[in-house]
Amino acid sequence: MGYINLRGEKKEIDTKIQQDLLIPEYNIVIKDTILGDGVTIWSNVNIYGAKIGESTKIGAFVEIRKGVEIGKNVKIEPLVFIPEGVKIGNCVFLGPNVVFTNDVYPRSCTKEGKLIEEYEITTTIVKDGTSIGAQSVIMCGITIGENALIGLGSTVMKDVPSNSVVFGEKAKLRRLIDE
C-alpha cells in the first residue's frame, strides 16, 4: 500500500494495481493507471492507462494518455499534453504547456473524406534528468538524452544529445503538399 496526494489530501492506494479514480469536484479522471507511492495530482487532470512513478508531481490541466510511462520524481507543470508512445525517465522536469506529439503525418480524414480511426504511434523517449522549458513542442520519434536542457519555447525536431543545451527553432516552408 501507498498513498497519493490529491490537491494536498492524502489518499491511500494499492500502488501495485491499476487505479480508477473519478473525483468530480476537482475534475480528476484516472483510468487503468498504475500510480507510484507519493504521487501528487492537482485539479483538471486526465490520465488513461499510464504508469506514473513514485513522488511524481502532476500540475493542473494535464492529460496523459494510454501506455505512457513516467519515471519517479518527475515534475509535470500545468497544461502539459503527453500522448501515447511517450516514455519519460526519472527526475525529469516538464515546464508549463509542453506538448509531445506521436504521429509523424497526422490527418483527420482520408482523401475520400472518411475519418481515420487508426494511426501509427511513433515512440519518443526522454531520458533521466532532462528539463524541458515552458511552451516547448517535442516531435515524435526522437530521443532526448540524459540531463539535457531544452530552452523555453523550443520546437525539438531531432535527437538531443545527453548533457546538452538546445533552444529555438522557427517554422519555415519545407515543401508543398502533393495532392
Backbone hydrogen bonds, N-H to C=O, Kabsch-Sander energy under -0.5 kcal/mol:
donor,donor_aa,acceptor,acceptor_aa,energy
2,G,13,I,-3.0
4,I,11,K,-2.3
5,N,39,V,-3.5
6,L,4,I,-0.6
6,L,9,E,-3.1
7,R,5,N,-0.7
7,R,41,I,-2.5
9,E,6,L,-1.7
11,K,4,I,-2.7
13,I,2,G,-2.3
15,T,13,I,-0.8
17,I,14,D,-1.1
19,Q,33,T,-3.3
21,L,30,I,-2.6
23,I,28,I,-2.6
26,Y,23,I,-1.6
27,N,24,P,-1.0
28,I,23,I,-1.8
29,V,27,N,-0.5
29,V,45,V,-2.7
30,I,21,L,-3.1
31,K,47,I,-2.7
33,T,19,Q,-1.9
34,I,50,A,-2.2
35,L,33,T,-0.6
36,G,34,I,-0.5
36,G,52,I,-2.0
38,G,3,Y,-3.9
39,V,3,Y,-0.6
39,V,36,G,-1.4
40,T,56,T,-2.8
41,I,5,N,-3.3
42,W,58,I,-1.9
44,N,26,Y,-3.3
45,V,27,N,-0.7
46,N,62,V,-2.4
47,I,29,V,-2.6
48,Y,64,I,-2.5
49,G,31,K,-3.7
49,G,47,I,-0.5
51,K,68,V,-2.3
52,I,34,I,-3.1
53,G,70,I,-1.7
53,G,71,G,-0.9
55,S,37,D,-1.9
56,T,53,G,-1.1
57,K,74,V,-2.9
58,I,40,T,-3.2
59,G,57,K,-0.5
59,G,76,I,-3.0
61,F,43,S,-1.6
63,E,80,V,-2.1
64,I,46,N,-2.7
65,R,82,I,-2.6
67,G,49,G,-3.0
68,V,65,R,-1.5
69,E,86,V,-1.7
70,I,51,K,-3.0
71,G,88,I,-1.6
71,G,89,G,-0.9
73,N,54,E,-2.4
75,K,92,V,-2.5
76,I,57,K,-3.1
76,I,74,V,-0.6
77,E,75,K,-0.6
77,E,94,L,-2.7
79,L,60,A,-1.8
80,V,77,E,-0.7
81,F,98,V,-2.1
82,I,63,E,-2.7
86,V,83,P,-1.0
87,K,124,T,-2.5
88,I,69,E,-3.4
89,G,126,V,-2.8
91,C,72,K,-2.6
93,F,130,T,-2.4
94,L,75,K,-2.9
95,G,93,F,-0.5
95,G,132,I,-3.1
97,N,78,P,-1.9
98,V,95,G,-1.3
99,V,136,S,-2.4
100,F,81,F,-1.9
101,T,138,I,-1.8
110,T,114,K,-2.6
113,G,110,T,-1.9
116,I,108,S,-2.9
117,E,115,L,-0.7
121,I,119,Y,-0.6
122,T,102,N,-2.4
123,T,121,I,-0.5
124,T,85,G,-2.4
125,I,142,I,-2.3
126,V,87,K,-3.0
127,K,125,I,-0.5
127,K,144,I,-2.8
129,G,90,N,-2.5
130,T,127,K,-1.3
131,S,148,A,-2.4
132,I,93,F,-2.8
133,G,131,S,-0.5
133,G,150,I,-2.5
135,Q,96,P,-2.7
136,S,133,G,-1.2
137,V,154,S,-2.6
138,I,99,V,-2.9
139,M,137,V,-0.6
139,M,156,V,-2.7
142,I,139,M,-0.6
144,I,125,I,-2.9
145,G,143,T,-0.6
145,G,160,V,-2.9
147,N,128,D,-2.3
148,A,145,G,-1.4
149,L,164,S,-2.8
150,I,131,S,-3.0
151,G,149,L,-0.6
151,G,166,V,-3.3
153,G,134,A,-3.1
154,S,151,G,-1.2
155,T,168,G,-1.8
156,V,137,V,-2.9
156,V,154,S,-0.6
157,M,155,T,-0.7
160,V,143,T,-2.3
163,N,146,E,-3.1
164,S,161,P,-0.9
166,V,149,L,-2.6
